[in-house]
Amino acid sequence: MQMLDVLPAETGTIGLAWGITTMRVVFTAKEIAGLQDLNGMKLRINTTPAYKDFYELLGAAPTPIPTPAVFDAMSNGQVDGLEADLDFSWNQRFDKVSKTMLKMNAIFMPCVALASGRVWQQMPEADRELIARLTKSALDEQIDATVANESKLLEEFGKVITIKDVEVADAGKIIEAYDKIWLPKAPILAELRKVGASL
């Protein structure tokens, strides 16, 4: 929860608990062999700067498209591919406009349940404890369900499009280049990597 500790001072909110989405993948409108084929592709990504920098390091040209327009943008060639989580992609049926899915095994998007710091301070302690406990319990269940559902979604996608596991020969170089950009901005990345390696 350490990363939530900065929220009151920086945002005026209280972080109650973490949730997650399914792992993020890349869908492409044409068949591709692997990660190297992202080079030069117009790729619709989440507009977060960390995502933009990551995909630019892979040679892609991040292309912002509003979420409701993504399916049509894939259909009409406005973009060559898109990056999204599995749940959202299944709900939007991106498999209908894609030939290949790359399992990036690199990124997932966490989410945080937030409360207004001002409102939180005015609540009785017992109410705060109840809300925090129930929120954490609900998000723990959400994480378990998301993890359990991921293999089912991959199985469904695999029935209609080619799924490729990403092979990264030069992962170290990409991580090093990413760290040059992001470690100064987010020093906690080093600690997160240690935690991730221990899982």
N, C-alpha and C positions, 0 to 999 in steps of 0.2 A: 504494500500500500504506500510505500515511500514516495512514489511519483505523485500520489494524490495530495501529499502534504503541502505542496506549493499552491494548490488551487485557491484556498481562501485569500491569500495575499495577492495572487496574480489575477484572479478572475472573480472573486467574490462569491464563489460557489464552494460547496462541500462535496467531495467525492465519496460516494457511499459504497460502491463495489464495482468490480470489473465484469464485463461480459465479453464475448468474442463473436466474430462472424466466422464462416468457414474459410479455409485457405483461399487465397486469391490465385487466379489462373489467368492465362491469356488465351483468348479465342482469336483465330485468324480466318479471314474470308477465303483464303486459298490453302491448299496443302503445303505444309512446311516440314522440314526435316528436324529442326531443333532451334535452340536459342539463337544461333548465329543468323538465322533467317529473319530475326526481328530488326536487324540492321537496315535502316532506311525506311522501315514501315511506319505509316501514320497510325499511331496507336492511341485510342481513346483510353485515358487513364483517370484515376482520381486526381483532382487538381492539387492535392497536398504537395508542397514543395519537395518533401522527402521522396514521394513516389516519382515525381517529375525527374529529379536528379538520378534516381536509380535506373529508370528506363532510358534516359539519355546516355548513361554510361554503357548501356547495352546497344546503343546505336539507333534506338527508335526515335521517332519524332512525335513527342507527346502532343496530342490534338484534343483540346477541350471541346466536348459536346455535352449539352444538357442531358441529364439522365433520360428524360422521356423521348429524346430524339435518337438514342443510341441504336436501337434496332433498325430504324430507317437508314441511319448513317452507314451501318454495315451492309444493308441491302443495296444501297445505291452507290457504294464505293467511295463515299466521302472519307471513310477511314478504312484501313486494311485490317484492323483488328481492334480488340478491346481488352482491357484488364478489369476483372471484377471478381467478386466472391462467388462461390458455387451456388449458394442459396438464391441470391439475386439473379444469377444467370439462368437458373432453372425456371424461376418465376417469370422471367422475361423471354424465355425460350430462345436464347442466343444460339442454341444448337441448330436452329432452323436457318441461320444465316452464316454458319461457320463450317469449316472443313476440318480444322484441327484445334485441339485444346492442348496448351502446354501447362503441365503441372509445375508451377514455379518452385514450390517447396521453399519459398523464401519470405513470403509476406502474408500476414493476416491482419485484419483490422480490429483492434480492440475497441470496446465501447465502455463508457463510464456512466453509471447512474449518478446524476447530479441533483443537489438541492440548493436552493437559494441560501446563501450564508445569512442574510438578513432574517429570512423567515425561520431558518434553523435555530438561530440564537433565541428567538422568541417562543420556541416550543418548549413544553415541559420535558425534562430529561427522560422520563419514562416513554414519552411519545417518540423522542429521538432514538432511543434504544430499540424500540419496537420497529420503527421504520427501517433503521439500519440493518437489524437482524433479518427482517423479512425480505428486504431488497437483496441482501447478500445471498440468502437462501434461494430466492427466485433466479438470480443470475448464476449461481452455482449449478442449478438444474438446467438453465439455458445452455451453459457451457457443455455439460454432459450430453445434452440432447444434440447440440451442434456437432460435437465430436462423433457421436454415434451415427448421425445422419450423413456425414461426409462420404463414407464408403458407399452408401446407397445412392447418393447423387452421382458419384463417379460411375457406378454401375449403369445407371440410367443414361448418362451422357455417352458412355462407351457403346451403347447399343446403336447410336446414330452418328457419332463423329469419331475420328481418330484421336486418341489421347496419347500424348508423348510425355515421358518423364524427362525433365531437363537434365542434361549432362553439362556440367560447367568445368571445362578443362582449366580455365584460368580464374576460378572463383576467388582465389587469393588476391589477384590483381584488381578485380572488381571491388572486393571488400576494402582493399587498401585505398582505392580511388574514392570510394564512397566515404570512408572514414576521414579523408582529408577535408571533405566538404562538411561532414556532419558531426564529427567528434567535438570540434570547437563549439558548435551550436547546441549539442546535446551530449554532454560528457557521460551521461548515464548509459549510453549505448554499450560502453565497455563492460559495465556491470551486468547489463541485460544479456550480453553474449555469454558471460560466465554462467549466469543462471540457466540460460538455454542449453549450454553444453552439459550441465549437470542433470538435465531431465532425461 
